[in-house]
Amino acid sequence: MANQERRWQTRYKIDKPVTIRDGADQHTGRLSDISSGGAAVSAIDDDTVFDEDQALELELDDVGRLPGNVVRTLDDGFAMAFDLDEEGEEQLITEITGIRSGMEFE
């Protein structure tokens, strides 16, 4: 799906811990929001800075691992676009809409 189309996907505000995998390294952070096309992650557990276009994998309880690339850096984290096919995006939406605590529609 084109990056322009991803911006129109419903984003869900959600404050959950997330594991960030950068190859063999892993870090913990907080998921700020998520859609079927990507996510924003903040409050990284250390001073690690991720670069644009860097390949990462997010691991979220109740959802699993989500591969993608950093699309922009934020003051306290980063935004990433997921590398999922249409079926994977549909499955992700089904899973995240099933997580009830702390979720609000943006």
N, C-alpha and C positions, 0 to 999 in steps of 0.2 A: 504494500500500500504506500502511496506517495506521502512524503512528509507533510505536504500541504493538507492532505486529507486527514492525517492523524490529529491535527489541531482541532478538528470538529468532533472528535470522539468525546463521549461523556467522561469527565474526570471525576474521580471519587476522592474526597478528602479522607485520608485514613492515617492514623498515627500508630504505626506498628514497628517493632524492631525488624531489621533486615540484615542479612549477611551479604556482604559485597565480596565477590571473588574476582581477583585480578591474577589470573594464572594460578600459581601455587599459593599466593598470598590471600589472606582473607581479613576483612575489616567488618566492624559492626556499625550500623547507622540507624536512622529512623526514616521510614517511608513517610513522605508528606502527602503525596497524592499519586493516583495510578489510573491509567486508562488501558484499553486493549492495545494501545500503540506505544506506551511508555510510562515513565514514572519520574518523580522528583524525590531525591534522597537528601536528607540533611543530617546535621549533628554526627558527623563521622567521628569514630572513637579515637582518632589520633589526628596528626597533622597532615595526613595523606591528601594530596591533591591529584585529581584525575584530569587527564587532558582530553580535549575534544577529539572525537573519533576513536578514543581508546575503547577496546573491546572489554566488556565486563559481564559478569553474570550476577543477578540478584537471586537470593534464596529467601523466600518468604514462607513462614509457617502456613499451613493449610493451602498453599498454592504450588510450591515447588521452586525449581530453578528457572529463571527467565534470562536468556541471553540477549545481548544488545550492545549498543555503542553510546558513548557519551555524546550528546548533541550540544550541550552548553554547560558551562560552569556557573555556579551560584555562589553567593556570599558564604553560605554555610554548607555547600554540598555540590550537587550536580543534577542535571536532567539527562535522562537517557531514552533512546528509542529502542523498543524491543525488536528482535529479529525473529518474528513469528509469522507463520503462514496464516491464511484466513481461518482455518480450522483451529489453530492454536490461539488466535485472538478470541474467537467465540468461546472456547473452553475457558480462557482466562476470565472473560467477563462473567461467565456462569459462576466461576469460583469466587471472584471478588464480590459479586453481589450477594453471595451466600454468607459473607463475613459481616455480621451485623454491628458489632460494638465499635463505636467511634466513627461510623461512616456517615457522611452527609453528601448530598449531591451539590456540585458546584454550579 
